[in-house]
Amino acid sequence: MPLYSNAAGTIPLISALIEKGMAAGTALALMMSITALSLPEMIILRKVMKPKLLATFIAILAVSITLTGYIFNLII
């Protein structure tokens, strides 16, 4: 899980990585994971979700983001 940032804060980072040669799908997956799987987000969700549900949420989100990145790389 990468560092914490908001969606608007990741745009310059992703833009620089794409300019340096990172694949678009990989950059998209990184951008989604920064905002969705950050530690502060998990701390907030821990207060409203049971641990088993939170683990399921993290697993589904991680797999979905990874698959999205792979599929986007295949398309582009």
PyMOL Python script that loads the backbone (N, CA, C, O; Angstrom):
from pymol import cmd

cmd.read_pdbstr("""\
ATOM      1  N   MET A   1       0.836  -1.166   0.000  1.00  0.00           N
ATOM      2  CA  MET A   1       0.000   0.000   0.000  1.00  0.00           C
ATOM      3  C   MET A   1       0.888   1.238   0.000  1.00  0.00           C
ATOM      4  O   MET A   1       1.715   1.426   0.892  1.00  0.00           O
ATOM      5  N   PRO A   2       0.706   2.057  -0.990  1.00  0.00           N
ATOM      6  CA  PRO A   2       1.558   3.238  -1.093  1.00  0.00           C
ATOM      7  C   PRO A   2       1.208   4.331  -0.102  1.00  0.00           C
ATOM      8  O   PRO A   2       0.316   4.184   0.734  1.00  0.00           O
ATOM      9  N   LEU A   3       1.923   5.413  -0.217  1.00  0.00           N
ATOM     10  CA  LEU A   3       1.731   6.551   0.659  1.00  0.00           C
ATOM     11  C   LEU A   3       0.323   7.130   0.562  1.00  0.00           C
ATOM     12  O   LEU A   3      -0.429   6.809  -0.358  1.00  0.00           O
ATOM     13  N   TYR A   4      -0.022   7.990   1.523  1.00  0.00           N
ATOM     14  CA  TYR A   4      -1.350   8.591   1.514  1.00  0.00           C
ATOM     15  C   TYR A   4      -1.330   9.867   0.688  1.00  0.00           C
ATOM     16  O   TYR A   4      -0.404  10.669   0.802  1.00  0.00           O
ATOM     17  N   SER A   5      -2.320  10.053  -0.121  1.00  0.00           N
ATOM     18  CA  SER A   5      -2.530  11.285  -0.870  1.00  0.00           C
ATOM     19  C   SER A   5      -3.978  11.296  -1.345  1.00  0.00           C
ATOM     20  O   SER A   5      -4.641  10.259  -1.383  1.00  0.00           O
ATOM     21  N   ASN A   6      -4.446  12.455  -1.698  1.00  0.00           N
ATOM     22  CA  ASN A   6      -5.787  12.523  -2.284  1.00  0.00           C
ATOM     23  C   ASN A   6      -5.678  12.324  -3.788  1.00  0.00           C
ATOM     24  O   ASN A   6      -4.575  12.261  -4.330  1.00  0.00           O
ATOM     25  N   ALA A   7      -6.800  12.225  -4.453  1.00  0.00           N
ATOM     26  CA  ALA A   7      -6.801  11.940  -5.890  1.00  0.00           C
ATOM     27  C   ALA A   7      -6.118  13.050  -6.676  1.00  0.00           C
ATOM     28  O   ALA A   7      -5.364  12.775  -7.610  1.00  0.00           O
ATOM     29  N   ALA A   8      -6.372  14.292  -6.309  1.00  0.00           N
ATOM     30  CA  ALA A   8      -5.766  15.414  -7.036  1.00  0.00           C
ATOM     31  C   ALA A   8      -4.254  15.480  -6.798  1.00  0.00           C
ATOM     32  O   ALA A   8      -3.511  15.937  -7.666  1.00  0.00           O
ATOM     33  N   GLY A   9      -3.808  15.037  -5.654  1.00  0.00           N
ATOM     34  CA  GLY A   9      -2.378  15.069  -5.343  1.00  0.00           C
ATOM     35  C   GLY A   9      -1.573  14.023  -6.090  1.00  0.00           C
ATOM     36  O   GLY A   9      -0.357  14.161  -6.222  1.00  0.00           O
ATOM     37  N   THR A  10      -2.222  12.986  -6.577  1.00  0.00           N
ATOM     38  CA  THR A  10      -1.492  11.941  -7.287  1.00  0.00           C
ATOM     39  C   THR A  10      -1.285  12.252  -8.764  1.00  0.00           C
ATOM     40  O   THR A  10      -0.441  11.635  -9.413  1.00  0.00           O
ATOM     41  N   ILE A  11      -2.036  13.189  -9.295  1.00  0.00           N
ATOM     42  CA  ILE A  11      -1.958  13.479 -10.728  1.00  0.00           C
ATOM     43  C   ILE A  11      -0.558  13.923 -11.154  1.00  0.00           C
ATOM     44  O   ILE A  11      -0.056  13.401 -12.150  1.00  0.00           O
ATOM     45  N   PRO A  12       0.108  14.863 -10.454  1.00  0.00           N
ATOM     46  CA  PRO A  12       1.466  15.231 -10.875  1.00  0.00           C
ATOM     47  C   PRO A  12       2.460  14.067 -10.778  1.00  0.00           C
ATOM     48  O   PRO A  12       3.341  13.922 -11.626  1.00  0.00           O
ATOM     49  N   LEU A  13       2.313  13.252  -9.750  1.00  0.00           N
ATOM     50  CA  LEU A  13       3.190  12.090  -9.591  1.00  0.00           C
ATOM     51  C   LEU A  13       2.999  11.105 -10.734  1.00  0.00           C
ATOM     52  O   LEU A  13       3.977  10.647 -11.326  1.00  0.00           O
ATOM     53  N   ILE A  14       1.776  10.781 -11.046  1.00  0.00           N
ATOM     54  CA  ILE A  14       1.471   9.828 -12.121  1.00  0.00           C
ATOM     55  C   ILE A  14       1.904  10.399 -13.467  1.00  0.00           C
ATOM     56  O   ILE A  14       2.430   9.675 -14.313  1.00  0.00           O
ATOM     57  N   SER A  15       1.685  11.691 -13.663  1.00  0.00           N
ATOM     58  CA  SER A  15       2.101  12.335 -14.909  1.00  0.00           C
ATOM     59  C   SER A  15       3.609  12.213 -15.108  1.00  0.00           C
ATOM     60  O   SER A  15       4.069  11.892 -16.204  1.00  0.00           O
ATOM     61  N   ALA A  16       4.370  12.465 -14.061  1.00  0.00           N
ATOM     62  CA  ALA A  16       5.832  12.354 -14.153  1.00  0.00           C
ATOM     63  C   ALA A  16       6.258  10.913 -14.424  1.00  0.00           C
ATOM     64  O   ALA A  16       7.175  10.683 -15.213  1.00  0.00           O
ATOM     65  N   LEU A  17       5.614   9.950 -13.787  1.00  0.00           N
ATOM     66  CA  LEU A  17       5.971   8.546 -14.000  1.00  0.00           C
ATOM     67  C   LEU A  17       5.651   8.095 -15.427  1.00  0.00           C
ATOM     68  O   LEU A  17       6.422   7.345 -16.026  1.00  0.00           O
ATOM     69  N   ILE A  18       4.532   8.542 -15.969  1.00  0.00           N
ATOM     70  CA  ILE A  18       4.176   8.184 -17.350  1.00  0.00           C
ATOM     71  C   ILE A  18       5.173   8.807 -18.323  1.00  0.00           C
ATOM     72  O   ILE A  18       5.563   8.168 -19.300  1.00  0.00           O
ATOM     73  N   GLU A  19       5.593  10.059 -18.065  1.00  0.00           N
ATOM     74  CA  GLU A  19       6.587  10.705 -18.922  1.00  0.00           C
ATOM     75  C   GLU A  19       7.918   9.964 -18.895  1.00  0.00           C
ATOM     76  O   GLU A  19       8.649   9.962 -19.886  1.00  0.00           O
ATOM     77  N   LYS A  20       8.233   9.339 -17.773  1.00  0.00           N
ATOM     78  CA  LYS A  20       9.487   8.580 -17.642  1.00  0.00           C
ATOM     79  C   LYS A  20       9.385   7.175 -18.225  1.00  0.00           C
ATOM     80  O   LYS A  20      10.381   6.454 -18.280  1.00  0.00           O
ATOM     81  N   GLY A  21       8.182   6.777 -18.663  1.00  0.00           N
ATOM     82  CA  GLY A  21       8.047   5.491 -19.330  1.00  0.00           C
ATOM     83  C   GLY A  21       7.211   4.436 -18.635  1.00  0.00           C
ATOM     84  O   GLY A  21       7.153   3.300 -19.107  1.00  0.00           O
ATOM     85  N   MET A  22       6.569   4.764 -17.544  1.00  0.00           N
ATOM     86  CA  MET A  22       5.716   3.787 -16.869  1.00  0.00           C
ATOM     87  C   MET A  22       4.499   3.492 -17.742  1.00  0.00           C
ATOM     88  O   MET A  22       3.957   4.392 -18.383  1.00  0.00           O
ATOM     89  N   ALA A  23       4.080   2.248 -17.762  1.00  0.00           N
ATOM     90  CA  ALA A  23       2.900   1.854 -18.526  1.00  0.00           C
ATOM     91  C   ALA A  23       1.655   2.525 -17.944  1.00  0.00           C
ATOM     92  O   ALA A  23       1.553   2.719 -16.733  1.00  0.00           O
ATOM     93  N   ALA A  24       0.726   2.872 -18.806  1.00  0.00           N
ATOM     94  CA  ALA A  24      -0.470   3.601 -18.383  1.00  0.00           C
ATOM     95  C   ALA A  24      -1.324   2.794 -17.400  1.00  0.00           C
ATOM     96  O   ALA A  24      -1.856   3.357 -16.443  1.00  0.00           O
ATOM     97  N   GLY A  25      -1.459   1.492 -17.624  1.00  0.00           N
ATOM     98  CA  GLY A  25      -2.242   0.657 -16.720  1.00  0.00           C
ATOM     99  C   GLY A  25      -1.622   0.564 -15.337  1.00  0.00           C
ATOM    100  O   GLY A  25      -2.323   0.574 -14.326  1.00  0.00           O
ATOM    101  N   THR A  26      -0.307   0.473 -15.305  1.00  0.00           N
ATOM    102  CA  THR A  26       0.406   0.425 -14.028  1.00  0.00           C
ATOM    103  C   THR A  26       0.233   1.741 -13.283  1.00  0.00           C
ATOM    104  O   THR A  26       0.018   1.752 -12.071  1.00  0.00           O
ATOM    105  N   ALA A  27       0.328   2.848 -14.008  1.00  0.00           N
ATOM    106  CA  ALA A  27       0.150   4.155 -13.394  1.00  0.00           C
ATOM    107  C   ALA A  27      -1.281   4.320 -12.870  1.00  0.00           C
ATOM    108  O   ALA A  27      -1.493   4.871 -11.790  1.00  0.00           O
ATOM    109  N   LEU A  28      -2.241   3.846 -13.630  1.00  0.00           N
ATOM    110  CA  LEU A  28      -3.644   3.913 -13.207  1.00  0.00           C
ATOM    111  C   LEU A  28      -3.858   3.096 -11.933  1.00  0.00           C
ATOM    112  O   LEU A  28      -4.532   3.549 -11.008  1.00  0.00           O
ATOM    113  N   ALA A  29      -3.291   1.908 -11.886  1.00  0.00           N
ATOM    114  CA  ALA A  29      -3.430   1.062 -10.698  1.00  0.00           C
ATOM    115  C   ALA A  29      -2.761   1.711  -9.485  1.00  0.00           C
ATOM    116  O   ALA A  29      -3.296   1.652  -8.378  1.00  0.00           O
ATOM    117  N   LEU A  30      -1.605   2.325  -9.685  1.00  0.00           N
ATOM    118  CA  LEU A  30      -0.930   3.016  -8.588  1.00  0.00           C
ATOM    119  C   LEU A  30      -1.776   4.175  -8.090  1.00  0.00           C
ATOM    120  O   LEU A  30      -1.907   4.377  -6.883  1.00  0.00           O
ATOM    121  N   MET A  31      -2.348   4.934  -9.008  1.00  0.00           N
ATOM    122  CA  MET A  31      -3.166   6.080  -8.628  1.00  0.00           C
ATOM    123  C   MET A  31      -4.396   5.635  -7.836  1.00  0.00           C
ATOM    124  O   MET A  31      -4.759   6.267  -6.844  1.00  0.00           O
ATOM    125  N   MET A  32      -5.026   4.563  -8.268  1.00  0.00           N
ATOM    126  CA  MET A  32      -6.205   4.075  -7.545  1.00  0.00           C
ATOM    127  C   MET A  32      -5.820   3.524  -6.179  1.00  0.00           C
ATOM    128  O   MET A  32      -6.540   3.733  -5.203  1.00  0.00           O
ATOM    129  N   SER A  33      -4.696   2.824  -6.098  1.00  0.00           N
ATOM    130  CA  SER A  33      -4.316   2.217  -4.823  1.00  0.00           C
ATOM    131  C   SER A  33      -3.875   3.255  -3.798  1.00  0.00           C
ATOM    132  O   SER A  33      -4.082   3.070  -2.599  1.00  0.00           O
ATOM    133  N   ILE A  34      -3.264   4.354  -4.266  1.00  0.00           N
ATOM    134  CA  ILE A  34      -2.848   5.405  -3.338  1.00  0.00           C
ATOM    135  C   ILE A  34      -4.058   5.981  -2.615  1.00  0.00           C
ATOM    136  O   ILE A  34      -4.012   6.217  -1.408  1.00  0.00           O
ATOM    137  N   THR A  35      -5.128   6.202  -3.345  1.00  0.00           N
ATOM    138  CA  THR A  35      -6.299   6.816  -2.711  1.00  0.00           C
ATOM    139  C   THR A  35      -7.180   5.800  -1.988  1.00  0.00           C
ATOM    140  O   THR A  35      -7.810   6.145  -0.988  1.00  0.00           O
ATOM    141  N   ALA A  36      -7.240   4.574  -2.459  1.00  0.00           N
ATOM    142  CA  ALA A  36      -8.185   3.608  -1.893  1.00  0.00           C
ATOM    143  C   ALA A  36      -7.607   2.749  -0.776  1.00  0.00           C
ATOM    144  O   ALA A  36      -8.340   2.351   0.129  1.00  0.00           O
ATOM    145  N   LEU A  37      -6.318   2.455  -0.819  1.00  0.00           N
ATOM    146  CA  LEU A  37      -5.738   1.521   0.141  1.00  0.00           C
ATOM    147  C   LEU A  37      -4.723   2.166   1.087  1.00  0.00           C
ATOM    148  O   LEU A  37      -3.780   1.508   1.529  1.00  0.00           O
ATOM    149  N   SER A  38      -4.912   3.436   1.394  1.00  0.00           N
ATOM    150  CA  SER A  38      -3.971   4.122   2.268  1.00  0.00           C
ATOM    151  C   SER A  38      -4.224   3.756   3.736  1.00  0.00           C
ATOM    152  O   SER A  38      -5.322   3.339   4.105  1.00  0.00           O
ATOM    153  N   LEU A  39      -3.202   3.917   4.549  1.00  0.00           N
ATOM    154  CA  LEU A  39      -3.314   3.599   5.968  1.00  0.00           C
ATOM    155  C   LEU A  39      -4.361   4.461   6.677  1.00  0.00           C
ATOM    156  O   LEU A  39      -5.159   3.917   7.440  1.00  0.00           O
ATOM    157  N   PRO A  40      -4.397   5.789   6.460  1.00  0.00           N
ATOM    158  CA  PRO A  40      -5.453   6.573   7.119  1.00  0.00           C
ATOM    159  C   PRO A  40      -6.864   6.116   6.741  1.00  0.00           C
ATOM    160  O   PRO A  40      -7.769   6.112   7.575  1.00  0.00           O
ATOM    161  N   GLU A  41      -7.037   5.736   5.488  1.00  0.00           N
ATOM    162  CA  GLU A  41      -8.342   5.228   5.040  1.00  0.00           C
ATOM    163  C   GLU A  41      -8.718   3.961   5.808  1.00  0.00           C
ATOM    164  O   GLU A  41      -9.869   3.797   6.212  1.00  0.00           O
ATOM    165  N   MET A  42      -7.757   3.072   6.007  1.00  0.00           N
ATOM    166  CA  MET A  42      -8.030   1.824   6.718  1.00  0.00           C
ATOM    167  C   MET A  42      -8.316   2.077   8.198  1.00  0.00           C
ATOM    168  O   MET A  42      -9.133   1.380   8.800  1.00  0.00           O
ATOM    169  N   ILE A  43      -7.653   3.061   8.780  1.00  0.00           N
ATOM    170  CA  ILE A  43      -7.912   3.398  10.188  1.00  0.00           C
ATOM    171  C   ILE A  43      -9.338   3.908  10.355  1.00  0.00           C
ATOM    172  O   ILE A  43     -10.027   3.549  11.309  1.00  0.00           O
ATOM    173  N   ILE A  44      -9.772   4.743   9.424  1.00  0.00           N
ATOM    174  CA  ILE A  44     -11.146   5.263   9.475  1.00  0.00           C
ATOM    175  C   ILE A  44     -12.151   4.127   9.284  1.00  0.00           C
ATOM    176  O   ILE A  44     -13.135   4.031  10.018  1.00  0.00           O
ATOM    177  N   LEU A  45     -11.898   3.269   8.296  1.00  0.00           N
ATOM    178  CA  LEU A  45     -12.829   2.174   8.024  1.00  0.00           C
ATOM    179  C   LEU A  45     -12.859   1.143   9.152  1.00  0.00           C
ATOM    180  O   LEU A  45     -13.878   0.485   9.362  1.00  0.00           O
ATOM    181  N   ARG A  46     -11.751   1.000   9.877  1.00  0.00           N
ATOM    182  CA  ARG A  46     -11.707   0.047  10.990  1.00  0.00           C
ATOM    183  C   ARG A  46     -12.716   0.395  12.076  1.00  0.00           C
ATOM    184  O   ARG A  46     -13.188  -0.474  12.809  1.00  0.00           O
ATOM    185  N   LYS A  47     -13.033   1.673  12.165  1.00  0.00           N
ATOM    186  CA  LYS A  47     -13.992   2.101  13.193  1.00  0.00           C
ATOM    187  C   LYS A  47     -15.432   1.749  12.841  1.00  0.00           C
ATOM    188  O   LYS A  47     -16.290   1.708  13.723  1.00  0.00           O
ATOM    189  N   VAL A  48     -15.709   1.495  11.561  1.00  0.00           N
ATOM    190  CA  VAL A  48     -17.084   1.197  11.157  1.00  0.00           C
ATOM    191  C   VAL A  48     -17.255  -0.213  10.592  1.00  0.00           C
ATOM    192  O   VAL A  48     -18.380  -0.643  10.341  1.00  0.00           O
ATOM    193  N   MET A  49     -16.157  -0.933  10.393  1.00  0.00           N
ATOM    194  CA  MET A  49     -16.229  -2.298   9.854  1.00  0.00           C
ATOM    195  C   MET A  49     -15.576  -3.279  10.811  1.00  0.00           C
ATOM    196  O   MET A  49     -14.635  -2.940  11.528  1.00  0.00           O
ATOM    197  N   LYS A  50     -16.083  -4.483  10.809  1.00  0.00           N
ATOM    198  CA  LYS A  50     -15.454  -5.541  11.575  1.00  0.00           C
ATOM    199  C   LYS A  50     -14.172  -5.961  10.852  1.00  0.00           C
ATOM    200  O   LYS A  50     -14.071  -5.793   9.637  1.00  0.00           O
ATOM    201  N   PRO A  51     -13.196  -6.502  11.579  1.00  0.00           N
ATOM    202  CA  PRO A  51     -11.908  -6.854  10.954  1.00  0.00           C
ATOM    203  C   PRO A  51     -12.018  -7.801   9.758  1.00  0.00           C
ATOM    204  O   PRO A  51     -11.308  -7.636   8.766  1.00  0.00           O
ATOM    205  N   LYS A  52     -12.902  -8.783   9.852  1.00  0.00           N
ATOM    206  CA  LYS A  52     -13.046  -9.731   8.745  1.00  0.00           C
ATOM    207  C   LYS A  52     -13.601  -9.035   7.494  1.00  0.00           C
ATOM    208  O   LYS A  52     -13.151  -9.307   6.381  1.00  0.00           O
ATOM    209  N   LEU A  53     -14.558  -8.156   7.673  1.00  0.00           N
ATOM    210  CA  LEU A  53     -15.125  -7.408   6.555  1.00  0.00           C
ATOM    211  C   LEU A  53     -14.092  -6.449   5.964  1.00  0.00           C
ATOM    212  O   LEU A  53     -14.015  -6.292   4.746  1.00  0.00           O
ATOM    213  N   LEU A  54     -13.308  -5.815   6.816  1.00  0.00           N
ATOM    214  CA  LEU A  54     -12.265  -4.907   6.342  1.00  0.00           C
ATOM    215  C   LEU A  54     -11.203  -5.657   5.538  1.00  0.00           C
ATOM    216  O   LEU A  54     -10.735  -5.167   4.511  1.00  0.00           O
ATOM    217  N   ALA A  55     -10.828  -6.841   6.009  1.00  0.00           N
ATOM    218  CA  ALA A  55      -9.856  -7.662   5.271  1.00  0.00           C
ATOM    219  C   ALA A  55     -10.418  -8.082   3.917  1.00  0.00           C
ATOM    220  O   ALA A  55      -9.698  -8.084   2.918  1.00  0.00           O
ATOM    221  N   THR A  56     -11.689  -8.433   3.881  1.00  0.00           N
ATOM    222  CA  THR A  56     -12.335  -8.788   2.608  1.00  0.00           C
ATOM    223  C   THR A  56     -12.366  -7.590   1.675  1.00  0.00           C
ATOM    224  O   THR A  56     -12.094  -7.721   0.481  1.00  0.00           O
ATOM    225  N   PHE A  57     -12.691  -6.437   2.205  1.00  0.00           N
ATOM    226  CA  PHE A  57     -12.716  -5.207   1.418  1.00  0.00           C
ATOM    227  C   PHE A  57     -11.342  -4.917   0.814  1.00  0.00           C
ATOM    228  O   PHE A  57     -11.237  -4.603  -0.371  1.00  0.00           O
ATOM    229  N   ILE A  58     -10.299  -5.020   1.622  1.00  0.00           N
ATOM    230  CA  ILE A  58      -8.936  -4.754   1.150  1.00  0.00           C
ATOM    231  C   ILE A  58      -8.540  -5.761   0.074  1.00  0.00           C
ATOM    232  O   ILE A  58      -7.965  -5.386  -0.948  1.00  0.00           O
ATOM    233  N   ALA A  59      -8.843  -7.026   0.299  1.00  0.00           N
ATOM    234  CA  ALA A  59      -8.483  -8.064  -0.673  1.00  0.00           C
ATOM    235  C   ALA A  59      -9.195  -7.860  -2.008  1.00  0.00           C
ATOM    236  O   ALA A  59      -8.570  -7.929  -3.065  1.00  0.00           O
ATOM    237  N   ILE A  60     -10.490  -7.610  -1.959  1.00  0.00           N
ATOM    238  CA  ILE A  60     -11.251  -7.402  -3.193  1.00  0.00           C
ATOM    239  C   ILE A  60     -10.756  -6.164  -3.921  1.00  0.00           C
ATOM    240  O   ILE A  60     -10.606  -6.179  -5.143  1.00  0.00           O
ATOM    241  N   LEU A  61     -10.503  -5.101  -3.188  1.00  0.00           N
ATOM    242  CA  LEU A  61     -10.024  -3.870  -3.797  1.00  0.00           C
ATOM    243  C   LEU A  61      -8.641  -4.057  -4.419  1.00  0.00           C
ATOM    244  O   LEU A  61      -8.396  -3.588  -5.531  1.00  0.00           O
ATOM    245  N   ALA A  62      -7.741  -4.734  -3.716  1.00  0.00           N
ATOM    246  CA  ALA A  62      -6.389  -4.955  -4.240  1.00  0.00           C
ATOM    247  C   ALA A  62      -6.418  -5.803  -5.509  1.00  0.00           C
ATOM    248  O   ALA A  62      -5.726  -5.493  -6.479  1.00  0.00           O
ATOM    249  N   VAL A  63      -7.204  -6.855  -5.506  1.00  0.00           N
ATOM    250  CA  VAL A  63      -7.308  -7.714  -6.701  1.00  0.00           C
ATOM    251  C   VAL A  63      -7.950  -6.941  -7.852  1.00  0.00           C
ATOM    252  O   VAL A  63      -7.493  -7.034  -8.991  1.00  0.00           O
ATOM    253  N   SER A  64      -8.995  -6.189  -7.566  1.00  0.00           N
ATOM    254  CA  SER A  64      -9.675  -5.423  -8.608  1.00  0.00           C
ATOM    255  C   SER A  64      -8.766  -4.364  -9.227  1.00  0.00           C
ATOM    256  O   SER A  64      -8.743  -4.196 -10.446  1.00  0.00           O
ATOM    257  N   ILE A  65      -8.030  -3.662  -8.397  1.00  0.00           N
ATOM    258  CA  ILE A  65      -7.116  -2.633  -8.900  1.00  0.00           C
ATOM    259  C   ILE A  65      -6.008  -3.264  -9.732  1.00  0.00           C
ATOM    260  O   ILE A  65      -5.646  -2.737 -10.784  1.00  0.00           O
ATOM    261  N   THR A  66      -5.470  -4.382  -9.272  1.00  0.00           N
ATOM    262  CA  THR A  66      -4.417  -5.067 -10.029  1.00  0.00           C
ATOM    263  C   THR A  66      -4.936  -5.543 -11.383  1.00  0.00           C
ATOM    264  O   THR A  66      -4.277  -5.341 -12.403  1.00  0.00           O
ATOM    265  N   LEU A  67      -6.098  -6.165 -11.401  1.00  0.00           N
ATOM    266  CA  LEU A  67      -6.685  -6.627 -12.666  1.00  0.00           C
ATOM    267  C   LEU A  67      -6.983  -5.462 -13.607  1.00  0.00           C
ATOM    268  O   LEU A  67      -6.776  -5.572 -14.815  1.00  0.00           O
ATOM    269  N   THR A  68      -7.462  -4.362 -13.066  1.00  0.00           N
ATOM    270  CA  THR A  68      -7.715  -3.182 -13.885  1.00  0.00           C
ATOM    271  C   THR A  68      -6.435  -2.695 -14.546  1.00  0.00           C
ATOM    272  O   THR A  68      -6.439  -2.347 -15.726  1.00  0.00           O
ATOM    273  N   GLY A  69      -5.352  -2.669 -13.801  1.00  0.00           N
ATOM    274  CA  GLY A  69      -4.067  -2.255 -14.367  1.00  0.00           C
ATOM    275  C   GLY A  69      -3.609  -3.179 -15.477  1.00  0.00           C
ATOM    276  O   GLY A  69      -3.171  -2.717 -16.530  1.00  0.00           O
ATOM    277  N   TYR A  70      -3.706  -4.490 -15.249  1.00  0.00           N
ATOM    278  CA  TYR A  70      -3.314  -5.456 -16.289  1.00  0.00           C
ATOM    279  C   TYR A  70      -4.189  -5.329 -17.543  1.00  0.00           C
ATOM    280  O   TYR A  70      -3.678  -5.327 -18.663  1.00  0.00           O
ATOM    281  N   ILE A  71      -5.483  -5.224 -17.350  1.00  0.00           N
ATOM    282  CA  ILE A  71      -6.397  -5.128 -18.499  1.00  0.00           C
ATOM    283  C   ILE A  71      -6.145  -3.831 -19.267  1.00  0.00           C
ATOM    284  O   ILE A  71      -6.135  -3.829 -20.497  1.00  0.00           O
ATOM    285  N   PHE A  72      -5.945  -2.740 -18.548  1.00  0.00           N
ATOM    286  CA  PHE A  72      -5.676  -1.472 -19.202  1.00  0.00           C
ATOM    287  C   PHE A  72      -4.367  -1.548 -19.990  1.00  0.00           C
ATOM    288  O   PHE A  72      -4.277  -1.003 -21.090  1.00  0.00           O
ATOM    289  N   ASN A  73      -3.358  -2.215 -19.440  1.00  0.00           N
ATOM    290  CA  ASN A  73      -2.092  -2.378 -20.182  1.00  0.00           C
ATOM    291  C   ASN A  73      -2.280  -3.205 -21.432  1.00  0.00           C
ATOM    292  O   ASN A  73      -1.633  -2.938 -22.445  1.00  0.00           O
ATOM    293  N   LEU A  74      -3.151  -4.208 -21.391  1.00  0.00           N
ATOM    294  CA  LEU A  74      -3.403  -5.016 -22.586  1.00  0.00           C
ATOM    295  C   LEU A  74      -4.134  -4.229 -23.663  1.00  0.00           C
ATOM    296  O   LEU A  74      -3.872  -4.405 -24.853  1.00  0.00           O
ATOM    297  N   ILE A  75      -5.050  -3.359 -23.247  1.00  0.00           N
ATOM    298  CA  ILE A  75      -5.832  -2.575 -24.197  1.00  0.00           C
ATOM    299  C   ILE A  75      -4.970  -1.499 -24.856  1.00  0.00           C
ATOM    300  O   ILE A  75      -5.047  -1.298 -26.068  1.00  0.00           O
ATOM    301  N   ILE A  76      -4.177  -0.831 -24.088  1.00  0.00           N
ATOM    302  CA  ILE A  76      -3.380   0.303 -24.602  1.00  0.00           C
ATOM    303  C   ILE A  76      -2.070  -0.178 -25.191  1.00  0.00           C
ATOM    304  O   ILE A  76      -1.274   0.631 -25.669  1.00  0.00           O
TER     305      ILE A  76
END
""", "prot")
cmd.dss("prot")
cmd.show_as("cartoon", "prot")
cmd.util.cbc("prot")
cmd.orient("prot")
